[in-house]
Each structure stands twice: as C-alpha cells, then as structure tokens.
C-alpha cells in the first residue's frame, strides 16, 4: 500500500482511501482530502516533517503521521 508520505517532492498522487477514524478522519476530509482528489507535493521540510501540498488549488501543510493514513495511487 502506497501512502501520501511515500510521494516525493514534485510528484502528484490520487487519493484512494483515508485510513483513519473519528475526529482525525473528519479533519483530513474537511481539508479537502477525499477519494479521487489529486494531490501535488510542493515541498518537504528539511527534516521531513511537515509536507507542503497543493490540494484543490490551495496550499496545505500536513504532518507525515497524517500523510501515512492517506492511501494513494
């Protein structure tokens, strides 16, 4: 299973599923990360956390722990 944290800087991926529950799942989905949406990885911090993403035309920073819950293809 490939997750969003495995996507390298400059690459894009399409969300397959969000593997979390409750408030965390709701928060991720409220940020616009839902099944079928394309995510572009703009930057990754020097120590790897957080990642800066482009989702639905806006920039978003996401921790690697949260990115690991998002399955992509």
PDB file of N, CA, C, O and CB in Angstrom:
ATOM      1  N   UNK A   1       0.852  -1.190   0.000  1.00  0.00           N
ATOM      2  CA  UNK A   1       0.000   0.000   0.000  1.00  0.00           C
ATOM      3  C   UNK A   1       0.886   1.239   0.000  1.00  0.00           C
ATOM      4  O   UNK A   1       1.752   1.385   0.863  1.00  0.00           O
ATOM      5  CB  UNK A   1      -0.963   0.006   1.229  1.00  0.00           C
ATOM      6  N   UNK A   2       0.676   2.119  -0.952  1.00  0.00           N
ATOM      7  CA  UNK A   2       1.428   3.371  -1.051  1.00  0.00           C
ATOM      8  C   UNK A   2       0.627   4.473  -0.358  1.00  0.00           C
ATOM      9  O   UNK A   2      -0.568   4.635  -0.605  1.00  0.00           O
ATOM     10  CB  UNK A   2       1.718   3.744  -2.550  1.00  0.00           C
ATOM     11  N   UNK A   3       1.296   5.220   0.507  1.00  0.00           N
ATOM     12  CA  UNK A   3       0.621   6.312   1.206  1.00  0.00           C
ATOM     13  C   UNK A   3       1.182   7.648   0.748  1.00  0.00           C
ATOM     14  O   UNK A   3       2.188   7.698   0.040  1.00  0.00           O
ATOM     15  CB  UNK A   3       0.769   6.162   2.733  1.00  0.00           C
ATOM     16  N   UNK A   4       0.535   8.718   1.150  1.00  0.00           N
ATOM     17  CA  UNK A   4       0.948  10.061   0.753  1.00  0.00           C
ATOM     18  C   UNK A   4       2.357  10.386   1.242  1.00  0.00           C
ATOM     19  O   UNK A   4       3.069  11.146   0.586  1.00  0.00           O
ATOM     20  CB  UNK A   4      -0.037  11.093   1.287  1.00  0.00           C
ATOM     21  N   UNK A   5       2.774   9.830   2.374  1.00  0.00           N
ATOM     22  CA  UNK A   5       4.122  10.133   2.870  1.00  0.00           C
ATOM     23  C   UNK A   5       5.213   9.515   1.997  1.00  0.00           C
ATOM     24  O   UNK A   5       6.374   9.911   2.102  1.00  0.00           O
ATOM     25  CB  UNK A   5       4.273   9.639   4.301  1.00  0.00           C
ATOM     26  N   UNK A   6       4.865   8.550   1.136  1.00  0.00           N
ATOM     27  CA  UNK A   6       5.823   7.934   0.214  1.00  0.00           C
ATOM     28  C   UNK A   6       6.007   8.727  -1.075  1.00  0.00           C
ATOM     29  O   UNK A   6       6.928   8.446  -1.841  1.00  0.00           O
ATOM     30  CB  UNK A   6       5.378   6.535  -0.121  1.00  0.00           C
ATOM     31  N   UNK A   7       5.152   9.706  -1.325  1.00  0.00           N
ATOM     32  CA  UNK A   7       5.224  10.508  -2.552  1.00  0.00           C
ATOM     33  C   UNK A   7       6.342  11.535  -2.400  1.00  0.00           C
ATOM     34  O   UNK A   7       6.432  12.223  -1.383  1.00  0.00           O
ATOM     35  CB  UNK A   7       3.854  11.214  -2.852  1.00  0.00           C
ATOM     36  N   UNK A   8       7.183  11.631  -3.408  1.00  0.00           N
ATOM     37  CA  UNK A   8       8.342  12.524  -3.373  1.00  0.00           C
ATOM     38  C   UNK A   8       7.974  13.942  -3.817  1.00  0.00           C
ATOM     39  O   UNK A   8       6.946  14.164  -4.456  1.00  0.00           O
ATOM     40  CB  UNK A   8       9.461  11.972  -4.261  1.00  0.00           C
ATOM     41  N   UNK A   9       8.837  14.887  -3.464  1.00  0.00           N
ATOM     42  CA  UNK A   9       8.663  16.285  -3.866  1.00  0.00           C
ATOM     43  C   UNK A   9       8.572  16.378  -5.386  1.00  0.00           C
ATOM     44  O   UNK A   9       9.372  15.770  -6.098  1.00  0.00           O
ATOM     45  CB  UNK A   9       9.831  17.162  -3.337  1.00  0.00           C
ATOM     46  N   UNK A  10       7.596  17.141  -5.883  1.00  0.00           N
ATOM     47  CA  UNK A  10       7.422  17.324  -7.309  1.00  0.00           C
ATOM     48  C   UNK A  10       6.527  16.295  -7.970  1.00  0.00           C
ATOM     49  O   UNK A  10       6.267  16.386  -9.170  1.00  0.00           O
ATOM     50  CB  UNK A  10       8.734  17.308  -7.961  1.00  0.00           C
ATOM     51  N   UNK A  11       6.051  15.321  -7.215  1.00  0.00           N
ATOM     52  CA  UNK A  11       5.175  14.290  -7.766  1.00  0.00           C
ATOM     53  C   UNK A  11       3.731  14.532  -7.349  1.00  0.00           C
ATOM     54  O   UNK A  11       3.457  15.233  -6.375  1.00  0.00           O
ATOM     55  CB  UNK A  11       5.630  12.896  -7.314  1.00  0.00           C
ATOM     56  N   UNK A  12       2.815  13.938  -8.108  1.00  0.00           N
ATOM     57  CA  UNK A  12       1.395  14.002  -7.788  1.00  0.00           C
ATOM     58  C   UNK A  12       0.873  12.600  -7.515  1.00  0.00           C
ATOM     59  O   UNK A  12       1.462  11.610  -7.948  1.00  0.00           O
ATOM     60  CB  UNK A  12       0.598  14.668  -8.935  1.00  0.00           C
ATOM     61  N   UNK A  13      -0.233  12.529  -6.795  1.00  0.00           N
ATOM     62  CA  UNK A  13      -0.871  11.255  -6.496  1.00  0.00           C
ATOM     63  C   UNK A  13      -2.368  11.490  -6.360  1.00  0.00           C
ATOM     64  O   UNK A  13      -2.815  12.607  -6.097  1.00  0.00           O
ATOM     65  CB  UNK A  13      -0.282  10.616  -5.200  1.00  0.00           C
ATOM     66  N   UNK A  14      -3.139  10.416  -6.544  1.00  0.00           N
ATOM     67  CA  UNK A  14      -4.596  10.477  -6.418  1.00  0.00           C
ATOM     68  C   UNK A  14      -4.999   9.683  -5.179  1.00  0.00           C
ATOM     69  O   UNK A  14      -4.537   8.559  -4.978  1.00  0.00           O
ATOM     70  CB  UNK A  14      -5.308   9.919  -7.706  1.00  0.00           C
ATOM     71  N   UNK A  15      -5.855  10.265  -4.356  1.00  0.00           N
ATOM     72  CA  UNK A  15      -6.290   9.631  -3.114  1.00  0.00           C
ATOM     73  C   UNK A  15      -7.201   8.441  -3.421  1.00  0.00           C
ATOM     74  O   UNK A  15      -8.155   8.550  -4.193  1.00  0.00           O
ATOM     75  CB  UNK A  15      -7.020  10.652  -2.207  1.00  0.00           C
ATOM     76  N   UNK A  16      -6.881   7.295  -2.794  1.00  0.00           N
ATOM     77  CA  UNK A  16      -7.699   6.088  -2.929  1.00  0.00           C
ATOM     78  C   UNK A  16      -8.613   5.942  -1.719  1.00  0.00           C
ATOM     79  O   UNK A  16      -9.802   5.653  -1.857  1.00  0.00           O
ATOM     80  CB  UNK A  16      -6.807   4.833  -3.085  1.00  0.00           C
ATOM     81  N   UNK A  17      -8.037   6.147  -0.511  1.00  0.00           N
ATOM     82  CA  UNK A  17      -8.813   5.962   0.715  1.00  0.00           C
ATOM     83  C   UNK A  17      -8.116   6.662   1.882  1.00  0.00           C
ATOM     84  O   UNK A  17      -6.890   6.770   1.906  1.00  0.00           O
ATOM     85  CB  UNK A  17      -9.003   4.453   1.022  1.00  0.00           C
ATOM     86  N   UNK A  18      -8.901   7.135   2.844  1.00  0.00           N
ATOM     87  CA  UNK A  18      -8.363   7.703   4.081  1.00  0.00           C
ATOM     88  C   UNK A  18      -8.521   6.645   5.165  1.00  0.00           C
ATOM     89  O   UNK A  18      -9.640   6.284   5.531  1.00  0.00           O
ATOM     90  CB  UNK A  18      -9.094   9.052   4.476  1.00  0.00           C
ATOM     91  N   UNK A  19      -7.383   6.143   5.684  1.00  0.00           N
ATOM     92  CA  UNK A  19      -7.384   5.072   6.687  1.00  0.00           C
ATOM     93  C   UNK A  19      -7.291   5.646   8.103  1.00  0.00           C
ATOM     94  O   UNK A  19      -6.251   5.518   8.749  1.00  0.00           O
ATOM     95  CB  UNK A  19      -6.216   4.099   6.433  1.00  0.00           C
ATOM     96  N   UNK A  20      -8.328   6.255   8.577  1.00  0.00           N
ATOM     97  CA  UNK A  20      -8.385   6.730   9.956  1.00  0.00           C
ATOM     98  C   UNK A  20      -9.845   6.802  10.358  1.00  0.00           C
ATOM     99  O   UNK A  20     -10.740   6.576   9.543  1.00  0.00           O
ATOM    100  CB  UNK A  20      -7.682   8.121  10.119  1.00  0.00           C
ATOM    101  N   UNK A  21     -10.073   7.115  11.611  1.00  0.00           N
ATOM    102  CA  UNK A  21     -11.443   7.158  12.113  1.00  0.00           C
ATOM    103  C   UNK A  21     -11.670   8.399  12.964  1.00  0.00           C
ATOM    104  O   UNK A  21     -10.725   9.064  13.388  1.00  0.00           O
ATOM    105  CB  UNK A  21     -11.757   5.898  12.923  1.00  0.00           C
ATOM    106  N   UNK A  22     -12.918   8.688  13.200  1.00  0.00           N
ATOM    107  CA  UNK A  22     -13.298   9.746  14.134  1.00  0.00           C
ATOM    108  C   UNK A  22     -12.868  11.134  13.716  1.00  0.00           C
ATOM    109  O   UNK A  22     -12.968  11.515  12.550  1.00  0.00           O
ATOM    110  CB  UNK A  22     -12.733   9.455  15.462  1.00  0.00           C
ATOM    111  N   UNK A  23     -12.384  11.886  14.703  1.00  0.00           N
ATOM    112  CA  UNK A  23     -12.058  13.299  14.513  1.00  0.00           C
ATOM    113  C   UNK A  23     -10.916  13.503  13.520  1.00  0.00           C
ATOM    114  O   UNK A  23     -10.926  14.471  12.759  1.00  0.00           O
ATOM    115  CB  UNK A  23     -11.695  13.929  15.845  1.00  0.00           C
ATOM    116  N   UNK A  24      -9.949  12.619  13.519  1.00  0.00           N
ATOM    117  CA  UNK A  24      -8.818  12.767  12.592  1.00  0.00           C
ATOM    118  C   UNK A  24      -9.292  12.606  11.154  1.00  0.00           C
ATOM    119  O   UNK A  24      -8.907  13.384  10.282  1.00  0.00           O
ATOM    120  CB  UNK A  24      -7.709  11.734  12.908  1.00  0.00           C
ATOM    121  N   UNK A  25     -10.123  11.605  10.904  1.00  0.00           N
ATOM    122  CA  UNK A  25     -10.669  11.395   9.557  1.00  0.00           C
ATOM    123  C   UNK A  25     -11.484  12.606   9.114  1.00  0.00           C
ATOM    124  O   UNK A  25     -11.351  13.067   7.980  1.00  0.00           O
ATOM    125  CB  UNK A  25     -11.543  10.123   9.516  1.00  0.00           C
ATOM    126  N   UNK A  26     -12.316  13.115   9.998  1.00  0.00           N
ATOM    127  CA  UNK A  26     -13.147  14.281   9.693  1.00  0.00           C
ATOM    128  C   UNK A  26     -12.264  15.487   9.353  1.00  0.00           C
ATOM    129  O   UNK A  26     -12.547  16.212   8.399  1.00  0.00           O
ATOM    130  CB  UNK A  26     -14.080  14.613  10.889  1.00  0.00           C
ATOM    131  N   UNK A  27     -11.188  15.703  10.136  1.00  0.00           N
ATOM    132  CA  UNK A  27     -10.292  16.841   9.910  1.00  0.00           C
ATOM    133  C   UNK A  27      -9.605  16.735   8.545  1.00  0.00           C
ATOM    134  O   UNK A  27      -9.521  17.718   7.809  1.00  0.00           O
ATOM    135  CB  UNK A  27      -9.237  16.924  11.031  1.00  0.00           C
ATOM    136  N   UNK A  28      -9.112  15.533   8.212  1.00  0.00           N
ATOM    137  CA  UNK A  28      -8.453  15.323   6.924  1.00  0.00           C
ATOM    138  C   UNK A  28      -9.435  15.580   5.779  1.00  0.00           C
ATOM    139  O   UNK A  28      -9.092  16.233   4.794  1.00  0.00           O
ATOM    140  CB  UNK A  28      -7.880  13.887   6.832  1.00  0.00           C
ATOM    141  N   UNK A  29     -10.644  15.069   5.915  1.00  0.00           N
ATOM    142  CA  UNK A  29     -11.645  15.258   4.854  1.00  0.00           C
ATOM    143  C   UNK A  29     -12.102  16.711   4.762  1.00  0.00           C
ATOM    144  O   UNK A  29     -12.400  17.188   3.667  1.00  0.00           O
ATOM    145  CB  UNK A  29     -12.853  14.351   5.099  1.00  0.00           C
ATOM    146  N   UNK A  30     -12.162  17.417   5.877  1.00  0.00           N
ATOM    147  CA  UNK A  30     -12.528  18.837   5.869  1.00  0.00           C
ATOM    148  C   UNK A  30     -11.484  19.686   5.152  1.00  0.00           C
ATOM    149  O   UNK A  30     -11.799  20.767   4.652  1.00  0.00           O
ATOM    150  CB  UNK A  30     -12.711  19.343   7.297  1.00  0.00           C
ATOM    151  N   UNK A  31     -10.238  19.201   5.098  1.00  0.00           N
ATOM    152  CA  UNK A  31      -9.172  19.913   4.384  1.00  0.00           C
ATOM    153  C   UNK A  31      -9.267  19.686   2.876  1.00  0.00           C
ATOM    154  O   UNK A  31      -8.469  20.244   2.122  1.00  0.00           O
ATOM    155  CB  UNK A  31      -7.796  19.464   4.894  1.00  0.00           C
ATOM    156  N   UNK A  32     -10.216  18.887   2.428  1.00  0.00           N
ATOM    157  CA  UNK A  32     -10.403  18.654   1.002  1.00  0.00           C
ATOM    158  C   UNK A  32      -9.751  17.384   0.495  1.00  0.00           C
ATOM    159  O   UNK A  32      -9.752  17.125  -0.708  1.00  0.00           O
ATOM    160  CB  UNK A  32      -9.875  19.805   0.239  1.00  0.00           C
ATOM    161  N   UNK A  33      -9.195  16.586   1.397  1.00  0.00           N
ATOM    162  CA  UNK A  33      -8.543  15.338   1.001  1.00  0.00           C
ATOM    163  C   UNK A  33      -9.588  14.226   1.052  1.00  0.00           C
ATOM    164  O   UNK A  33      -9.852  13.641   2.103  1.00  0.00           O
ATOM    165  CB  UNK A  33      -7.315  15.009   1.931  1.00  0.00           C
ATOM    166  N   UNK A  34     -10.172  13.953  -0.110  1.00  0.00           N
ATOM    167  CA  UNK A  34     -11.204  12.928  -0.227  1.00  0.00           C
ATOM    168  C   UNK A  34     -10.858  12.001  -1.389  1.00  0.00           C
ATOM    169  O   UNK A  34      -9.967  12.299  -2.185  1.00  0.00           O
ATOM    170  CB  UNK A  34     -12.609  13.570  -0.428  1.00  0.00           C
ATOM    171  N   UNK A  35     -11.551  10.900  -1.480  1.00  0.00           N
ATOM    172  CA  UNK A  35     -11.303   9.908  -2.532  1.00  0.00           C
ATOM    173  C   UNK A  35     -11.379  10.556  -3.919  1.00  0.00           C
ATOM    174  O   UNK A  35     -12.323  11.283  -4.228  1.00  0.00           O
ATOM    175  CB  UNK A  35     -12.319   8.748  -2.429  1.00  0.00           C
ATOM    176  N   UNK A  36     -10.369  10.277  -4.744  1.00  0.00           N
ATOM    177  CA  UNK A  36     -10.356  10.760  -6.118  1.00  0.00           C
ATOM    178  C   UNK A  36      -9.677  12.094  -6.340  1.00  0.00           C
ATOM    179  O   UNK A  36      -9.452  12.474  -7.489  1.00  0.00           O
ATOM    180  CB  UNK A  36     -11.721  10.854  -6.599  1.00  0.00           C
ATOM    181  N   UNK A  37      -9.343  12.821  -5.285  1.00  0.00           N
ATOM    182  CA  UNK A  37      -8.719  14.140  -5.447  1.00  0.00           C
ATOM    183  C   UNK A  37      -7.214  13.977  -5.721  1.00  0.00           C
ATOM    184  O   UNK A  37      -6.558  13.092  -5.170  1.00  0.00           O
ATOM    185  CB  UNK A  37      -8.953  15.020  -4.174  1.00  0.00           C
ATOM    186  N   UNK A  38      -6.691  14.850  -6.582  1.00  0.00           N
ATOM    187  CA  UNK A  38      -5.259  14.814  -6.903  1.00  0.00           C
ATOM    188  C   UNK A  38      -4.501  15.723  -5.936  1.00  0.00           C
ATOM    189  O   UNK A  38      -4.926  16.842  -5.649  1.00  0.00           O
ATOM    190  CB  UNK A  38      -5.005  15.251  -8.383  1.00  0.00           C
ATOM    191  N   UNK A  39      -3.371  15.218  -5.440  1.00  0.00           N
ATOM    192  CA  UNK A  39      -2.532  15.963  -4.503  1.00  0.00           C
ATOM    193  C   UNK A  39      -1.142  16.084  -5.101  1.00  0.00           C
ATOM    194  O   UNK A  39      -0.561  15.093  -5.543  1.00  0.00           O
ATOM    195  CB  UNK A  39      -2.481  15.270  -3.103  1.00  0.00           C
ATOM    196  N   UNK A  40      -0.604  17.307  -5.114  1.00  0.00           N
ATOM    197  CA  UNK A  40       0.747  17.569  -5.606  1.00  0.00           C
ATOM    198  C   UNK A  40       1.637  17.917  -4.416  1.00  0.00           C
ATOM    199  O   UNK A  40       1.287  18.787  -3.618  1.00  0.00           O
ATOM    200  CB  UNK A  40       0.751  18.721  -6.667  1.00  0.00           C
ATOM    201  N   UNK A  41       2.770  17.259  -4.290  1.00  0.00           N
ATOM    202  CA  UNK A  41       3.707  17.523  -3.192  1.00  0.00           C
ATOM    203  C   UNK A  41       4.632  18.654  -3.628  1.00  0.00           C
ATOM    204  O   UNK A  41       5.493  18.452  -4.484  1.00  0.00           O
ATOM    205  CB  UNK A  41       4.530  16.233  -2.809  1.00  0.00           C
ATOM    206  N   UNK A  42       4.466  19.842  -3.049  1.00  0.00           N
ATOM    207  CA  UNK A  42       5.255  21.022  -3.414  1.00  0.00           C
ATOM    208  C   UNK A  42       6.612  21.029  -2.735  1.00  0.00           C
ATOM    209  O   UNK A  42       7.636  21.246  -3.382  1.00  0.00           O
ATOM    210  CB  UNK A  42       4.502  22.291  -3.058  1.00  0.00           C
ATOM    211  N   UNK A  43       6.620  20.789  -1.421  1.00  0.00           N
ATOM    212  CA  UNK A  43       7.859  20.864  -0.643  1.00  0.00           C
ATOM    213  C   UNK A  43       7.797  19.854   0.489  1.00  0.00           C
ATOM    214  O   UNK A  43       6.723  19.434   0.918  1.00  0.00           O
ATOM    215  CB  UNK A  43       8.088  22.297  -0.086  1.00  0.00           C
ATOM    216  N   UNK A  44       8.976  19.477   0.960  1.00  0.00           N
ATOM    217  CA  UNK A  44       9.085  18.669   2.170  1.00  0.00           C
ATOM    218  C   UNK A  44      10.115  19.364   3.040  1.00  0.00           C
ATOM    219  O   UNK A  44      11.192  19.716   2.561  1.00  0.00           O
ATOM    220  CB  UNK A  44       9.490  17.162   1.857  1.00  0.00           C
ATOM    221  N   UNK A  45       9.802  19.567   4.307  1.00  0.00           N
ATOM    222  CA  UNK A  45      10.716  20.252   5.228  1.00  0.00           C
ATOM    223  C   UNK A  45      12.044  19.486   5.313  1.00  0.00           C
ATOM    224  O   UNK A  45      12.077  18.280   5.071  1.00  0.00           O
ATOM    225  CB  UNK A  45      10.072  20.387   6.644  1.00  0.00           C
ATOM    226  N   UNK A  46      13.142  20.184   5.656  1.00  0.00           N
ATOM    227  CA  UNK A  46      14.465  19.548   5.710  1.00  0.00           C
ATOM    228  C   UNK A  46      14.518  18.274   6.562  1.00  0.00           C
ATOM    229  O   UNK A  46      15.236  17.337   6.211  1.00  0.00           O
ATOM    230  CB  UNK A  46      15.463  20.530   6.241  1.00  0.00           C
ATOM    231  N   UNK A  47      13.793  18.223   7.645  1.00  0.00           N
ATOM    232  CA  UNK A  47      13.780  17.030   8.483  1.00  0.00           C
ATOM    233  C   UNK A  47      12.637  16.085   8.110  1.00  0.00           C
ATOM    234  O   UNK A  47      12.405  15.083   8.786  1.00  0.00           O
ATOM    235  CB  UNK A  47      13.670  17.423   9.950  1.00  0.00           C
ATOM    236  N   UNK A  48      11.925  16.413   7.027  1.00  0.00           N
ATOM    237  CA  UNK A  48      10.885  15.526   6.516  1.00  0.00           C
ATOM    238  C   UNK A  48       9.487  15.789   7.030  1.00  0.00           C
ATOM    239  O   UNK A  48       8.534  15.180   6.544  1.00  0.00           O
ATOM    240  CB  UNK A  48      11.237  14.152   6.831  1.00  0.00           C
ATOM    241  N   UNK A  49       9.335  16.669   7.989  1.00  0.00           N
ATOM    242  CA  UNK A  49       8.019  16.916   8.568  1.00  0.00           C
ATOM    243  C   UNK A  49       7.850  18.407   8.811  1.00  0.00           C
ATOM    244  O   UNK A  49       8.709  18.969   9.491  1.00  0.00           O
ATOM    245  CB  UNK A  49       7.831  16.120   9.886  1.00  0.00           C
ATOM    246  N   UNK A  50       6.851  19.089   8.332  1.00  0.00           N
ATOM    247  CA  UNK A  50       5.689  18.623   7.556  1.00  0.00           C
ATOM    248  C   UNK A  50       5.946  18.646   6.045  1.00  0.00           C
ATOM    249  O   UNK A  50       7.026  19.006   5.579  1.00  0.00           O
ATOM    250  CB  UNK A  50       4.469  19.484   7.878  1.00  0.00           C
ATOM    251  N   UNK A  51       4.914  18.248   5.305  1.00  0.00           N
ATOM    252  CA  UNK A  51       4.919  18.292   3.840  1.00  0.00           C
ATOM    253  C   UNK A  51       4.021  19.449   3.421  1.00  0.00           C
ATOM    254  O   UNK A  51       2.996  19.706   4.053  1.00  0.00           O
ATOM    255  CB  UNK A  51       4.431  16.925   3.207  1.00  0.00           C
ATOM    256  N   UNK A  52       4.409  20.149   2.349  1.00  0.00           N
ATOM    257  CA  UNK A  52       3.541  21.192   1.809  1.00  0.00           C
ATOM    258  C   UNK A  52       2.916  20.652   0.529  1.00  0.00           C
ATOM    259  O   UNK A  52       3.620  20.243  -0.394  1.00  0.00           O
ATOM    260  CB  UNK A  52       4.333  22.527   1.541  1.00  0.00           C
ATOM    261  N   UNK A  53       1.595  20.656   0.486  1.00  0.00           N
ATOM    262  CA  UNK A  53       0.844  20.044  -0.604  1.00  0.00           C
ATOM    263  C   UNK A  53      -0.025  21.073  -1.310  1.00  0.00           C
ATOM    264  O   UNK A  53      -0.375  22.103  -0.734  1.00  0.00           O
ATOM    265  CB  UNK A  53      -0.020  18.897  -0.080  1.00  0.00           C
ATOM    266  N   UNK A  54      -0.369  20.790  -2.559  1.00  0.00           N
ATOM    267  CA  UNK A  54      -1.389  21.561  -3.257  1.00  0.00           C
ATOM    268  C   UNK A  54      -2.585  20.636  -3.449  1.00  0.00           C
ATOM    269  O   UNK A  54      -2.488  19.595  -4.099  1.00  0.00           O
ATOM    270  CB  UNK A  54      -0.860  22.127  -4.638  1.00  0.00           C
ATOM    271  N   UNK A  55      -3.712  21.037  -2.869  1.00  0.00           N
ATOM    272  CA  UNK A  55      -4.941  20.248  -2.918  1.00  0.00           C
ATOM    273  C   UNK A  55      -6.074  21.166  -3.351  1.00  0.00           C
ATOM    274  O   UNK A  55      -6.327  22.185  -2.709  1.00  0.00           O
ATOM    275  CB  UNK A  55      -5.251  19.582  -1.533  1.00  0.00           C
ATOM    276  N   UNK A  56      -6.754  20.815  -4.432  1.00  0.00           N
ATOM    277  CA  UNK A  56      -7.906  21.598  -4.909  1.00  0.00           C
ATOM    278  C   UNK A  56      -7.577  23.077  -5.092  1.00  0.00           C
ATOM    279  O   UNK A  56      -8.423  23.939  -4.854  1.00  0.00           O
ATOM    280  CB  UNK A  56      -9.066  21.457  -3.940  1.00  0.00           C
ATOM    281  N   UNK A  57      -6.336  23.369  -5.520  1.00  0.00           N
ATOM    282  CA  UNK A  57      -5.954  24.742  -5.821  1.00  0.00           C
ATOM    283  C   UNK A  57      -5.457  25.561  -4.645  1.00  0.00           C
ATOM    284  O   UNK A  57      -5.212  26.756  -4.811  1.00  0.00           O
ATOM    285  CB  UNK A  57      -7.091  25.428  -6.413  1.00  0.00           C
ATOM    286  N   UNK A  58      -5.297  24.980  -3.468  1.00  0.00           N
ATOM    287  CA  UNK A  58      -4.734  25.727  -2.352  1.00  0.00           C
ATOM    288  C   UNK A  58      -3.603  24.952  -1.697  1.00  0.00           C
ATOM    289  O   UNK A  58      -3.489  23.738  -1.867  1.00  0.00           O
ATOM    290  CB  UNK A  58      -5.814  26.049  -1.326  1.00  0.00           C
ATOM    291  N   UNK A  59      -2.765  25.665  -0.944  1.00  0.00           N
ATOM    292  CA  UNK A  59      -1.628  25.043  -0.265  1.00  0.00           C
ATOM    293  C   UNK A  59      -2.035  24.551   1.108  1.00  0.00           C
ATOM    294  O   UNK A  59      -2.844  25.174   1.796  1.00  0.00           O
ATOM    295  CB  UNK A  59      -0.459  26.028  -0.148  1.00  0.00           C
ATOM    296  N   UNK A  60      -1.462  23.426   1.495  1.00  0.00           N
ATOM    297  CA  UNK A  60      -1.799  22.780   2.747  1.00  0.00           C
ATOM    298  C   UNK A  60      -0.539  22.151   3.327  1.00  0.00           C
ATOM    299  O   UNK A  60       0.217  21.509   2.598  1.00  0.00           O
ATOM    300  CB  UNK A  60      -2.914  21.719   2.547  1.00  0.00           C
ATOM    301  N   UNK A  61      -0.300  22.323   4.613  1.00  0.00           N
ATOM    302  CA  UNK A  61       0.798  21.633   5.285  1.00  0.00           C
ATOM    303  C   UNK A  61       0.210  20.475   6.078  1.00  0.00           C
ATOM    304  O   UNK A  61      -0.809  20.612   6.754  1.00  0.00           O
ATOM    305  CB  UNK A  61       1.607  22.604   6.215  1.00  0.00           C
ATOM    306  N   UNK A  62       0.884  19.326   5.975  1.00  0.00           N
ATOM    307  CA  UNK A  62       0.376  18.113   6.605  1.00  0.00           C
ATOM    308  C   UNK A  62       1.532  17.356   7.241  1.00  0.00           C
ATOM    309  O   UNK A  62       2.590  17.199   6.631  1.00  0.00           O
ATOM    310  CB  UNK A  62      -0.366  17.221   5.578  1.00  0.00           C
ATOM    311  N   UNK A  63       1.329  16.889   8.465  1.00  0.00           N
ATOM    312  CA  UNK A  63       2.355  16.092   9.144  1.00  0.00           C
ATOM    313  C   UNK A  63       2.488  14.734   8.477  1.00  0.00           C
ATOM    314  O   UNK A  63       1.534  14.225   7.889  1.00  0.00           O
ATOM    315  CB  UNK A  63       2.019  15.920  10.641  1.00  0.00           C
ATOM    316  N   UNK A  64       3.686  14.148   8.571  1.00  0.00           N
ATOM    317  CA  UNK A  64       3.924  12.821   7.984  1.00  0.00           C
ATOM    318  C   UNK A  64       3.021  11.773   8.625  1.00  0.00           C
ATOM    319  O   UNK A  64       2.576  10.851   7.942  1.00  0.00           O
ATOM    320  CB  UNK A  64       5.401  12.414   8.147  1.00  0.00           C
ATOM    321  N   UNK A  65       2.740  11.893   9.918  1.00  0.00           N
ATOM    322  CA  UNK A  65       1.873  10.927  10.603  1.00  0.00           C
ATOM    323  C   UNK A  65       0.481  10.912   9.974  1.00  0.00           C
ATOM    324  O   UNK A  65      -0.113   9.849   9.791  1.00  0.00           O
ATOM    325  CB  UNK A  65       1.773  11.260  12.109  1.00  0.00           C
ATOM    326  N   UNK A  66      -0.032  12.093   9.647  1.00  0.00           N
ATOM    327  CA  UNK A  66      -1.341  12.182   8.998  1.00  0.00           C
ATOM    328  C   UNK A  66      -1.260  11.712   7.543  1.00  0.00           C
ATOM    329  O   UNK A  66      -2.184  11.070   7.044  1.00  0.00           O
ATOM    330  CB  UNK A  66      -1.877  13.627   9.063  1.00  0.00           C
ATOM    331  N   UNK A  67      -0.157  12.034   6.867  1.00  0.00           N
ATOM    332  CA  UNK A  67       0.024  11.622   5.476  1.00  0.00           C
ATOM    333  C   UNK A  67       0.079  10.104   5.353  1.00  0.00           C
ATOM    334  O   UNK A  67      -0.315   9.545   4.330  1.00  0.00           O
ATOM    335  CB  UNK A  67       1.299  12.241   4.899  1.00  0.00           C
ATOM    336  N   UNK A  68       0.565   9.441   6.389  1.00  0.00           N
ATOM    337  CA  UNK A  68       0.640   7.987   6.377  1.00  0.00           C
ATOM    338  C   UNK A  68      -0.710   7.298   6.432  1.00  0.00           C
ATOM    339  O   UNK A  68      -0.806   6.096   6.184  1.00  0.00           O
ATOM    340  CB  UNK A  68       1.464   7.526   7.514  1.00  0.00           C
ATOM    341  N   UNK A  69      -1.756   8.049   6.755  1.00  0.00           N
ATOM    342  CA  UNK A  69      -3.114   7.497   6.817  1.00  0.00           C
ATOM    343  C   UNK A  69      -3.851   7.613   5.493  1.00  0.00           C
ATOM    344  O   UNK A  69      -4.972   7.122   5.356  1.00  0.00           O
ATOM    345  CB  UNK A  69      -3.910   8.195   7.897  1.00  0.00           C
ATOM    346  N   UNK A  70      -3.220   8.264   4.513  1.00  0.00           N
ATOM    347  CA  UNK A  70      -3.886   8.547   3.236  1.00  0.00           C
ATOM    348  C   UNK A  70      -3.294   7.635   2.158  1.00  0.00           C
ATOM    349  O   UNK A  70      -2.146   7.804   1.748  1.00  0.00           O
ATOM    350  CB  UNK A  70      -3.728  10.059   2.838  1.00  0.00           C
ATOM    351  N   UNK A  71      -4.091   6.675   1.712  1.00  0.00           N
ATOM    352  CA  UNK A  71      -3.642   5.754   0.660  1.00  0.00           C
ATOM    353  C   UNK A  71      -3.794   6.424  -0.693  1.00  0.00           C
ATOM    354  O   UNK A  71      -4.836   7.004  -0.994  1.00  0.00           O
ATOM    355  CB  UNK A  71      -4.442   4.422   0.701  1.00  0.00           C
ATOM    356  N   UNK A  72      -2.729   6.340  -1.524  1.00  0.00           N
ATOM    357  CA  UNK A  72      -2.733   6.977  -2.847  1.00  0.00           C
ATOM    358  C   UNK A  72      -2.311   5.979  -3.917  1.00  0.00           C
ATOM    359  O   UNK A  72      -1.812   4.893  -3.622  1.00  0.00           O
ATOM    360  CB  UNK A  72      -1.797   8.206  -2.866  1.00  0.00           C
ATOM    361  N   UNK A  73      -2.526   6.377  -5.162  1.00  0.00           N
ATOM    362  CA  UNK A  73      -2.048   5.563  -6.285  1.00  0.00           C
ATOM    363  C   UNK A  73      -1.288   6.434  -7.252  1.00  0.00           C
ATOM    364  O   UNK A  73      -0.799   5.945  -8.270  1.00  0.00           O
ATOM    365  CB  UNK A  73      -3.217   4.859  -7.003  1.00  0.00           C
TER     366      UNK A  73
END
